[in-house]
Amino acid sequence: MAAFEAAAFADRDIDASYDLRIVKSGGVNASEVSQSGDFSLAAGDSAVLGENEMSFERGSRLRAQLTISDAQGELCQRSFR
């Protein structure tokens, strides 16, 4: 089992949205999970935006991607493999 936690830290006040995508390929089964939503943070605050657990078999590959955007465009994008 693999656990994912998407978190954000604000160095300034922000009103933004997030998109979290987790993809499992290879192994016995393939699957994809997407979570998204809006959030606001004051400067210096942090928040957990999404959490998920996914089974992980031998030969499986996992990729998680978090994108945070505001009205002006993309603020941050991180991928983990």
C-alpha positions as a printed NumPy array, in Angstrom:
array([[  0.   ,   0.   ,   0.   ],
       [  1.268,   3.475,  -0.881],
       [ -0.074,   6.597,   0.839],
       [ -0.072,  10.071,  -0.714],
       [ -0.588,  13.408,   0.97 ],
       [ -0.677,  16.603,  -1.109],
       [  0.13 ,  19.688,   0.93 ],
       [  0.662,  23.374,   0.206],
       [  2.588,  26.095,   2.04 ],
       [  1.931,  29.775,   1.274],
       [  4.677,  32.383,   1.403],
       [  1.975,  35.002,   0.633],
       [ -1.824,  35.169,   0.831],
       [ -3.328,  33.056,  -1.965],
       [ -6.685,  32.014,  -3.361],
       [ -5.932,  29.049,  -5.59 ],
       [ -7.033,  25.676,  -6.877],
       [ -5.267,  22.341,  -6.92 ],
       [ -5.32 ,  19.274,  -9.132],
       [ -3.87 ,  16.014,  -7.778],
       [ -3.489,  13.047, -10.12 ],
       [ -2.166,   9.648,  -9.077],
       [ -1.568,   7.01 , -11.751],
       [ -0.642,   3.376, -11.187],
       [  0.51 ,   1.344, -14.176],
       [  2.106,  -2.04 , -14.718],
       [  1.58 ,  -4.909, -12.327],
       [ -1.825,  -6.581, -12.159],
       [ -4.128,  -3.548, -12.463],
       [ -3.924,   0.013, -13.726],
       [ -5.802,   2.862, -12.08 ],
       [ -5.994,   6.639, -11.906],
       [ -7.3  ,   8.885,  -9.151],
       [ -7.964,  12.612,  -9.532],
       [ -8.814,  15.109,  -6.803],
       [ -9.229,  18.852,  -7.224],
       [-10.648,  21.85 ,  -5.43 ],
       [-10.28 ,  25.467,  -4.38 ],
       [ -8.481,  26.696,  -1.265],
       [ -7.247,  29.867,   0.416],
       [ -4.164,  30.259,   2.585],
       [ -2.749,  33.218,   4.492],
       [  0.985,  33.899,   4.312],
       [  2.849,  31.376,   6.481],
       [ -0.024,  28.874,   6.601],
       [ -0.075,  25.337,   5.245],
       [ -2.834,  22.847,   4.5  ],
       [ -3.314,  19.255,   3.386],
       [ -5.165,  19.443,   0.073],
       [ -5.753,  15.764,  -0.634],
       [ -4.944,  12.284,   0.635],
       [ -5.173,   8.877,  -0.988],
       [ -3.994,   5.299,  -0.563],
       [ -3.386,   2.926,  -3.436],
       [ -2.36 ,  -0.723,  -3.528],
       [  1.088,  -1.334,  -4.945],
       [  1.977,  -4.726,  -6.396],
       [  5.29 ,  -6.033,  -7.639],
       [  5.999,  -4.554, -11.07 ],
       [  3.691,  -1.559, -10.524],
       [  4.755,   2.007, -11.159],
       [  3.215,   4.992,  -9.383],
       [  3.253,   8.633, -10.394],
       [  1.671,  11.488,  -8.468],
       [  1.383,  15.006,  -9.844],
       [  0.177,  18.08 ,  -7.946],
       [ -0.562,  21.333,  -9.774],
       [ -1.513,  24.546,  -7.966],
       [ -2.904,  27.489,  -9.938],
       [ -4.443,  30.876,  -9.227],
       [ -6.261,  33.398, -11.425],
       [ -2.965,  34.403, -13.083],
       [ -1.932,  30.835, -13.972],
       [  0.156,  27.963, -12.655],
       [  1.96 ,  28.629,  -9.364],
       [  3.573,  25.255,  -8.775],
       [  3.743,  21.749, -10.211],
       [  5.448,  18.765,  -8.596],
       [  5.68 ,  15.168,  -9.774],
       [  6.779,  12.16 ,  -7.767],
       [  7.595,   8.687,  -9.077]])
